[in-house]
Amino acid sequence: FTDAEFYQRSFDPQEYLREFCSLSNAQGQPNTLLTQSLRSLSKMFSLDGLSGHTLIDVGCGPTIYQLLSACERFQEIISLDYTDRNRWELEKWLKNEPGAFDWSPVVKYVCELEGDR
């Protein structure tokens, strides 16, 4: 395991997002790990009875993909992460600031999986 302070100083959320959260890599190859995860999450959150008031994601990193299919099932979603840089990256996206990761291709993919709901 990585020392907490080393992780706090060294983890690069933008590099992580580019590498693991884009639908395709720099060579145009599909990111099958991400698409398989999105399909699994969509199936999981479509199960009868899987809903509630609050969903808490502990250790979310700089990502939202794991929560997209949950949006229709929970009234409130809380994302927590240890590192300041991961939280700042999410805040940039929430505030639509320049340089924020573009989640729109991933959101569109999930919407298509779920029948555009």
N, C-alpha and C positions, 0 to 999 in steps of 0.2 A: 504494500500500500504506500501511496505517496504521502509524505508529511503534509499536514494541513497548510502550513504557511508557505511551503514550496508550491503547492497547488494554487494557493491564493495569488502568488506572485507570477507564476509561470504559465498557467493555463490560458490559452488564447481562444476566446469564444468565437471570434470571427473565422479563424482557421478551422475550428471544429465544425461550424455551420457550413462552410464551403465544402468541407470534405464529406460530411455525413448527412447533411440535411437538404442537399440539392437533389432533384430528381435524376440528374445525370452528371457525370464527371466532366473534367475539362476536355476529354477526348470524345464526349458525346455518348459514352456508354451509360446505360441505365443503372441507377442505384437500386439494385434488387433488394438489398437489406432494408432500405427505407420503404420501398413500395410493399414488400411483404409485411413489414411492421404495420403500415397504415391499413392494409387489408385485414390483418389480425385484430387491430384495435377497432376497426369498423364492425367486424363480426361480434367482438366482445361487447361493445357498447350497444349493440342492437338486441341483445338478449332481453327477454321479458324479465321485469323486476329489477334490472340493473339501472337504478336511477336514485335520486335523492336530492337533498337540499344543497349540501356542500361536499365537494370533492377536493381533497388536499393532495397535491403532488409534491412530495418531499424529495429534493435533489433533482429538480427539473433541468438543471443546466441552463444554457441559453436558448432552450427549445420550447416550441408549443405543439409540435406535430402530434405528440402523445395525448393531447387534450382535445384535438379537433372533433373527434367523433363523440366526445363526452358533452359537448356544448348543448346538445338538445336534451340531454338526460339529467343535467344538474343545474340548479338555479345559480349557484355560485361556485367558481373554481379558484382555488388559492394555490399559487406556485411558490415554492420555497427553494432557495439554494444558498449554499455556504459562501460562495465567492461573490465579492462585490462586482467583479467584471461581468459575470453571468447575469446578475440582476440588472446592471446598467445596460447590457445588450438588449434585454427584454424591454426595459423602459424606453430605449431608443425606438424600438418597433412600435410600442404602444403609443408613443407621441409622434409617430411618423416622421422621425428626424432623418436628416441626410445620413447615408452610410448604414442605415439599419438593414438587416437581412430582409430580403424580399420573400415573404412566405406565400405570396399569391399563387405560384405554381403548385405548391403542396396543398394549399386550401382548395384550389380548383380540382386537383386530383381526388381529394377526399369527397368533395361535393359530387363529383361524377360517380365515385364508388357508391355513394349513398342516394343516388337518384336525384341529385341537385337540390336536396333539402337544405 
